Amino acid sequence: MKKDIVHLPNSELELMLIIWEAEEPVTRADIEAKLEGHDNWGPTTVLKFLSRLVEKGFINCESQGWRQMNRYSPIISEEEYLASESRSVLGRFVGRSVTGMVANLYENRSIDDKELDELQAFIDATRRKK
């Protein structure tokens, strides 16, 4: 049974990308060191977003060491989130038609011929595996 994964606002997604990239539990300080262009995100703001991610079931928080420093690790993988977001986008915008989505991206010049060729190569490779 698939779990329902909620859509994350950009701010929380940005923290998740850092946590996923780390591949090991990270502290608030580790996350702050990776944040670029967010001079207005102080420790309180980062902790607020981390708390929301814990509440939503995206990350786990464990206190470790004699200083009881919190370490955060993902519960939901990047792949699970991407799959959920892909299904959501397809359902909301293009009526579950991948062809419609790709056609729209191409017609609006969001993807070019090179990217279409890459997609075709992926399709061909995937079919060969079956």
C-alpha positions in Angstrom: 0.0 0.0 0.0 1.4 3.4 -1.0 1.6 6.0 1.6 0.2 9.5 0.9 3.0 11.9 0.5 2.2 15.6 0.8 3.5 18.2 -1.6 6.3 20.3 0.1 6.6 24.0 -0.1 9.9 25.1 -1.8 11.5 26.1 1.6 11.0 22.6 3.1 11.9 20.9 -0.2 15.2 22.8 -0.2 16.0 21.4 3.3 15.0 17.9 2.1 17.4 18.1 -0.9 20.2 18.9 1.5 19.2 16.0 3.8 18.9 13.5 0.9 22.2 14.6 -0.5 24.0 14.1 2.8 23.4 10.3 2.8 23.9 10.3 6.6 22.2 12.1 9.5 22.8 15.8 9.6 22.6 18.6 12.2 20.9 22.0 11.9 24.4 23.5 11.6 25.2 21.1 8.7 22.1 22.2 6.9 22.8 25.9 7.5 26.2 25.5 6.1 24.7 24.1 2.8 22.1 26.8 2.5 23.0 29.4 -0.1 21.3 32.7 -0.6 19.3 32.5 2.5 20.9 35.1 4.7 17.5 35.7 6.3 17.2 32.1 7.4 18.5 32.0 10.9 18.6 29.0 13.2 15.0 29.5 14.3 13.7 29.5 10.8 15.7 26.3 9.9 14.4 24.6 13.1 10.8 25.6 12.3 11.1 24.0 8.8 12.8 20.9 10.3 10.0 20.6 12.9 7.4 20.8 10.1 9.2 18.0 8.2 9.2 15.8 11.3 5.5 16.5 11.7 4.8 15.6 8.1 6.7 12.3 8.5 9.5 13.2 6.0 12.4 13.1 8.5 13.4 11.5 11.8 15.0 13.5 14.6 17.3 11.8 17.1 19.3 13.4 19.9 22.9 12.1 20.0 26.0 12.7 22.0 26.5 14.3 25.4 25.3 17.6 24.1 22.1 16.0 22.9 22.6 17.5 19.4 19.7 16.7 17.1 20.5 14.8 13.9 18.0 14.5 11.1 17.6 11.7 8.6 15.1 11.0 5.9 12.1 8.7 6.3 10.8 9.3 2.8 13.4 8.8 0.0 14.0 11.3 -2.7 12.8 8.7 -5.2 9.5 8.2 -3.3 8.9 11.9 -3.2 9.7 12.3 -6.9 7.3 9.5 -7.9 4.5 11.1 -5.8 5.1 14.5 -7.3 5.2 13.1 -10.8 1.8 11.4 -10.3 0.4 14.5 -8.8 1.5 16.8 -11.7 0.2 14.3 -14.3 -3.1 14.1 -12.5 -3.6 17.8 -12.0 -2.3 19.3 -15.2 -2.5 16.8 -18.1 -5.1 14.3 -17.2 -2.6 11.5 -16.6 -1.3 11.7 -20.1 2.5 11.6 -20.3 2.3 12.3 -24.0 0.2 15.4 -23.3 2.7 16.6 -20.7 5.7 16.1 -23.0 3.9 17.7 -25.9 3.1 20.7 -23.8 6.7 21.0 -22.6 7.9 20.8 -26.2 5.4 23.3 -27.6 6.2 25.8 -24.9 10.0 25.3 -25.5 10.6 24.0 -22.0 12.4 21.0 -23.6 14.3 20.9 -26.9 15.1 18.3 -29.5 18.1 17.1 -27.6 16.0 16.4 -24.5 13.4 14.6 -26.7 16.2 12.4 -28.1 17.3 11.6 -24.6 13.8 10.7 -23.7 13.5 8.5 -26.7 16.8 6.8 -25.8 15.4 6.1 -22.3 12.2 4.7 -23.8 14.2 2.4 -26.1 16.5 1.2 -23.4 13.6 0.5 -21.0 11.7 -1.5 -23.6 14.9 -3.6 -24.4 15.1 -4.5 -20.7 11.6 -6.2 -20.7 
